[in-house]
Amino acid sequence: MINFVHKPVNEVLVGDLLQESIENFLHVCKIQMVPNAIWVDGIIILIAPTPRTDKMVERYLEGKRMYDLVVFVKYPKYTETVKHNGGTFEFPLRNYKNYARFKELAKWIKSQPEWDKIPEGLA
């Protein structure tokens, strides 16, 4: 018989937090061939996790996650895709409004000084 154990995440360490304009965000996603991002509570979030090492696997099993970079865009209403460049680029979003960890992440982002900054657009 298999024993299933649910061990929720209890700590997330974020290295860098960056707010982007929607135009710059989509431009970078297109160039880097990012397949999709998540949307939760009025924010598009893209996470760059820390590369796996033996130490990271230990922390993972302890319920800890490390994100090298979290990029976010204020985007009030969920849509299945975001269109860019006159609709020539369509970027899919995953709706994580019911995912507790990401609701907490969105709440935390909104409490950070980066939330109040005005992102630069494409030059």
C-alpha positions, 0 to 999 in steps of 0.5 A: 500500500502507498502512503501519501503525505501532503507537506505544504510549503512553509517558507519561500525565499525570493531573491529579486522582485521586479515589476514590469510593464505588460509590453516589456513583460510580453516582449521578454517572454516572446524572446525567451520563449516562456511558455506561460505565466500564472495570474492570481488576484490581479497580478501576472506572475512569472517565477524563476526558481533557483537551480536544483542542487543537493542542498536545494532538494533538502530544503524542498523536502523541508517545505522551503522554496527559493525563487531567484527572480519573481517578475510581476505585472499588474493585470486586474482581470484574468484572461486566458491569453494576453495579446501583444504586438497587435495580436501577433503574439498571444501569451497564455495565462494559468488562473491560480486564483484558488491556489493558496500559496500563490494567493499568499505570494500575490498578497506579499507582492502587494505589500512590497515597495516594488508594488508602488513603483512605475515600471518602464515601458519599451524604449 
